[in-house]
Amino acid sequence: MTTGLPATASIRFTVNGRPVEAAVDGGRRLLDVLRHDLGLTGAKEGCGEGECGTCAVLLDGELVNSCLVPVGQAAGREVLTVEGLASEGRLAPLQASFLELGGTQCGMCAPGMLLAAHALLASGCPAGDADIREAIAGNLCRCTGYTRIIESIEAVADDGVPGTASPANGGATLTAVSLTGRPGEEPRLVRATSLPDALARLAADPRLRPLAGGTDLMVETAPGTGPGHEPRPLLDLAGLDELRGIEVAHDELVLGALTTWEELRRSTMAHAALPVLAEVAAVVGAVAIRNRGTLGGNCVTASPAGDLLPVLLATDARLEAAGPRGTRTIPAEAFWTGYRRTALAPGELLVAIRIPLVPGRQVRVRKVGTRRALAIAKVLVAVAWREDGEPGAGAWRDVRVALGSVAACPIRAPRTEAVLEGRVPTLALAAEAAATVAAEVSPIDDVRSTAAYRRAVTGRVLRRIVAGAAG
């Protein structure tokens, strides 16, 4: 089996209704292809990490950050940039509204704002003030402010007119192009066609790095961020539909590893089975990140600040891995072995997350960051329990207290669990549990927070959860 690709491979996709055939390394950023090779400079280079939204485009109608999309994943798909909103010299209603109502000044944020707004209006979802604010939450503006932008979008939504002209006739006239990129700087992209194919390729070439949504890995592999040697090739898993989906089977909620945050957030099945998952998904980045980021990626990245990880610990989840020796399940408590390390063996891939559905179990989670949303956690606390008797009046059983961002990897707090186990929640118990967990954790000082702050906040958050359960 051939595991690699030639230095350049033909990638066919559509930009603003025009076909493009590019000979380029598949790991090259879509942003670079659009700007440098196709001359579509509406998408801007901002943070390069998916936090500012200036590079936003639509990929098959979904808002994405083009700095985090390898161009190989655009193969066979439709890309819409801001240049494609206008048609034959006519501004789209959204563009005209931004100009007339003062929704743009310097122009840096405007392309991303326009595309985020277009995605909302084209979705047919409600477009009230709160909906618009959420839709543009991942697009930063530092000169116009958001009020005029929101008013510009509301005006178009109220008129009930399309947010765009026909993109098939808009934008530059693009034809087949031959792109060479920068040899040795962009990684090759190898596309897996099935799970067995992916496992075979990993076995044949251990250098391959699995890639799904790319919201973390594409930051690491961006040109100029490596140590100067040729980057490792990427194994594209995005096409493996067998690793997607949400279902309830055998008293478990089963989440496919390639399920995105937005799919989780909108899943009625997941919400009915474990409502806390929708809460977690709602504060993971903004729409462009949630459209791409996967649950499996959050797990295998193994950041101590991973949003999902404390919930999986608190709910006794099991993580299913597939490899050359077959399939096995790993308890969440044993999955994260250290900073950015997991129990996955070489050649294994995470394929599913299994969460037991325990009757009567309650789960609470709290995330503390520098802002209320779109933040990396300084502290994460997840608590799960069953209750004897009436809610708020019965003793707690099967208590789990799981914590993130207070150690090298997500952890359980067994001493604190023992304090809560078998006792009825009261204000006094809340204070005792808070003191116990503050003494139990050993956080560090880093650029995001201090050890003292993390210790104090961990205790306060747990106290609030227990006190809230006590009424």
N, C-alpha and C positions, 0 to 999 in steps of 0.2 A: 504494500500500500504506500502511496505517496502521501507524506504528511505535510509537506510544505507547498508553497506556491512559488512561482517564479518571482523575480524582483518586482515585476509589474504584472497585473492581471486585468483583463477587460471587465469593467464594471459599468453596467448600463442602468440608468435611472432617468427620471424626468424632473426637470427644474422649471417651474412656472409654465408647465404645459409643453415644454420643448425637450426632445430627447437628448441625452448626453451619453456618450460612450467614452469612458476614461480609462487610460492605462496608467495605473497608479497603485502603490501599496495600499491594501485594504485597510490597514490600521491608521492611515492618515486621517486627520480630523476633517470632518465635513466642512467645518468653518473655513479651513485653509483652502480647500478646493473651491468653495464658493467665492471667496474673496480674491485669492491670488491667481487662480487658474481660470475662473469664469468671469472675473471682473464684477461680481455682484457684491458690492461693498456695503450694502445696507446692513447686513449682519456684522456687528462690531466685535472686535477683540476687547473684552473687558477684563473680568477677573480670571478667566480661564479655568474656573472651578465650578461653574453652574450656579453662582450666587447672585449675579447681577442681571441676567436676562438680556444683555445687549446683543447676544449672538442668537437669539431665539428665532427659530423657523418652524414651519409645520411639516411633519413627516407623516404622510398618509392622513393628514388632518389633525394630528396630535401635536400639541406644543412641545418642543424639545429644545434643549440647549445644544446648538451645533458644535460647540467646543468639546462636547462629551460624546459625540456620535462618530464612530469610525465610518469612513465613507463606504467601506465594504458592506455595512449594514443598511445602506441606502439602496442597494442593488434591487432593481425591479420595483422601486417605490416612487412615490410622488413627493417632491420637495417644493414647498411654497415659501418664497422669500418676500420681503416687503416690496421688491420690484415687481412682483407678480400681482399685487393688489390693483394697480392702475391698469387701464386698458386703452390703447391707442391714444395716449396723451390725456385721457380723462382720469381724474382722481377718483378713487372709490369713495363712497359716502363716509367711511370712517376717516380716511385721510383728509377729506374736505372739512369734516367736523373738527378734527384736531387743529387745523389751521384757523378756522373761523372762531373757535371758542378758546383759543390759546392753550391747547393741549400739548404744544411742543415749543421748545426754545432752542437749546443748543443742538438738538437732534440726535444725541447719543442714545438716549433711551427710546426714542420714538418708534423705531422699527420693531423692537421687541414688544413694546406696549401695543402697537397696532395689531401684531400677529396674535398676541394673547387675547386681545379683544375680539378679533375675528374668530378665533377658535371658540370663544364663548358664544358669540352670536350664531355661528354656524351650527353649534351643537343643539340648538333648540331649547336649551335649558333656560330657566328664569334668568333675567339680567337686571335685577334690582341692585341697589347700592351695595349690599353685602356680597352679592354674587360677583359683581364687578371687582370689588376690592380683593376677593379671594382669587379671581382669575388673573389679576395683575400683580399678585403679592410677590412673585419672584422676579419682578422687573423694577429695578431701582431707578429713581429719578432724584436728582440733587438740585435742579434749578427750577423746573416748572412747579414742583410739588404735585400732589396727587389730586387735588380738588378739581382743577381744570381738566385733567385727563379723565376723571370719572364723569364729569359733566359732558365731555365730548362723546364718550361711549354711550351714556344714557340717552343723549339726543338721538343717536342712530337707532338705539333699541326702541325708543318710544315711537319713532317714525315707522318702525316695522319694515325698514328697507334692508336689502342685503348689505353686509359689511364689506363686500369686495366686488369689483368688476370681474368679468370672466378671466380667470388666470390663464386659460388656454391661449388667450390672445395677448397676454401681457408679458412684461419683462423683455430682456434682451433675446435676440434670436440666437439660440445655442445649437451647435451641431456637434459632431463627433470631435473629441479633443484627445490629445495624447499628452499625458502628464507624467513627469518623471519624479516629481517630489524632490526630496533631499536624501539621496542614498545613505543608508546607515542611521538615519534619524527616525524615520517612521517604521513602526513594526509591521511585519507581514501579518495578514489575517487569514486564518484557515477556517473555513466554514464546515461545521459538523452537520450532517444530514439526519442523524438519528442518535439516540443515546448509545447504542452499540458502536456506531461509527466514532462518536466522541471518545469513548473509552479506548477503542483501538488506536486512535490517533495519539492519545495521551501515553499509552503504553509504548508506542513506537518512537515518540519524541517527548521525553520528559521536560524539555524546555518550554513547551506550550503553556501559556497562562490562560486559564478559562476566563471568558468575557461574556457577560450578559448585558445588563443595562449600561455598564461603563461609567456610572456616576462617580465611582471612586477610582477605578483602574485607569480611566482615560486621563485623569489628573496626573497620576504617577508616570504615565508613558508619554506625556506631552513633550515635544522637542525642547531640549535645553534643561530638562529636569533629571535626566539620567546621569550616570557616572562617566559618560563619554564613549562607552562601547556600544556595539550594535544591540538594540533592544530585543528582548525575547519575543518570539512570535506569539500571536494571540489565537486562541481557539474560540471561535464564535459559536456560542450556544443558543443565540437568540431564536433560531428557527426550530428549536426542539419543543414542539407543542405538547409532547407527552410530559413535559416538566411544568406545564401550566395548569391552572385550574384550582377550584376550591370545592370540596365536597365533604359530606358527613358520611363516614363509613365505620361500622363496628364501634359505635360510641366514641368515635374520634373525629375531630375536625382535621382534615388533611389539606394542607396548603402546598401546592406545587412550588418548587424552588424558584421557578421563573415567573411566578405570580408577581405583578407589580403592586406597589403601594396604592396606586389609584384603584386598581381592581379590588384590592382588599377593602379599601375605604368604601367602595360602592356596593360591595357584596351583601345582599340581603341575607344570604345563608350564614356568612361569617358573623354578621351583626346579631342575628337571632341566636347563634350558638355561643358567641363570646363577644359581647358588645365592646369590651375594652379594646379590642383590636382596631375598631374604627377610630377610637379616641387616639390611639398611638399613630395610626396612619395619617390622621388629619394634621399632625404637627411635624411630619417628616417633609422638610423642604417645602417647595411650592409645586404647582401643577406640573411644570416642565420636568422637575426631578421625580415626582411621583409617577409620571407617565413612563419613566425609564427604569428607575431603581427597582430592584427585585428583593424579595424577602430572603431568598437564598444568598444573594450578594451581601445583605446586611449581616447574615450569620457567618459566612466564610471570611469576610473582611476582618471579623473578630476584633473590631474596635471596642474598647471598654465602654465607649459612649453609644454603642449600637442601640437604637431605639427599641427594637423588638426583643433583645436578648433577656432583659430581666423578666419580661412577661413569660417567656418560654421557661425560664428557671422556676418561676412561681407556679406555673401550671403543670410542672412535671412533664414537659414536652419531650418527645423523642425525635431525633433527626436521622433521616434515612439516607444512607450513602450507598452508591453503586460503584463497583470497581472490578478489577480483573478477576477477583475471587467471588464475585456475586454481590448480593445486597445484604446490608446489615443495618441495625438501628443503634444509635448512640444516645444515651440519656443526656439531656441538656446539661445536667450538672457535670458531666464528664467531657462535654464537647469542646469547651474553651479551656485550653491548657496553659495559657500564658498570654503575654501581650502580642496581639496579632497572630496567635497560634491556635490551631484546632487539632482535634484528634483524627482528622482525615488522613488516611495513609496516602503515599504517593500513588497517583493514578486513579484516586477516588474522586467522585463528584457528589455533592449534595443534591439529592433529587426531590426530597419532600420533607415537610415538617408535620409531625403528628401530635396533636394536642388532645389528651383525654378529656372528654366531656363529663364532668363529675356533677351529679345532681346536687343542687343546693350550694354549689361553690360560688363564692363571690370573689371578684378580683378588682383591685384598685391600683391605678398607676399614676405617678406624678413625675413630671419632667421639669427641671429647673435649668434655665439657660440665661443668656444675656438679654433675651427678649422673649416674648410670649410664643412666638412661632419662628420657623426658619432658623433655628439655632441648634448648635451642637450642645449636647447636654453637659452641664457641670455636675449634675447629680440626677440619677434616675432611681426611683423607688417603686417596686411592684410588690403588692401584698395579696395573698390569696388565703382563703379560709372557708370552712363550713361552720354552720352555727347550729347548736342544739336549741330547739325551741323557737320562740318568736324572734324575728330580726331585731337586733339591738338589745335583746334581753337574755340570749342564750350564750353558753360557753363556746369559745372558739376551738375548733378541731382541725387537724391537718394544716396547721399554719405554715405558710411559706413567706419568707421575707427575702426578696432578691434585690440586688443593688447594682447600678452601673455607674461608671466614672469615678469610683472611689477605690479602685484597685487596678492591677494590670489587666484584669479581665473581669467580666461580670461574675458576681459571687452571690452565694446564699449567706445569711446571717444566722447561724444555728443557735447561738446563745440568745439572741433576741427572739427567735422562734420559740425557744423553750420558755421564755418569760410569758409569752402570749398564749401558749398551748394550754387548753383546758380552763381558761379563765374568761369571765364575762368582761367585755370592754367597759371601762370607766375612765374618767379623767385621770384618776390616780394611776391606773394601769398605762394609759397613754404616756404619761410623764416617765414612768419607770421604763417602758420600752424605748422611749427616746433616749434616755440616759444610757441604756444598755447598748443600743446600736451605735451611738456616738463613740462609746469606748471600744466597740468591737471592730470598727473599720480603721484602716491605716492608709488614708489617701496621701497623695503627694502634691507638692507645689508644681505647677507648670504654667504655661502661657495663658491658659484658660481660666485658672482659678488657683486658690491657695488650699493647702491641706486643712487649715483651721476653718475656712469657710465651708468646705465640703463636709467636714465632720459636723459642724453646727447645723447646716441645712438638712443633712440626712436625718438628724434627730428631730428637727422641727417638722419635716414632711411626714415622717412616720407618726409623730404625735398627732398631727392633724388627721391622718387617715384613721387612726384608732379612735380618736375623739369623735370624728364624724360618724363612725360606726356606732358609737355609744349614744349618738343623738345630741 
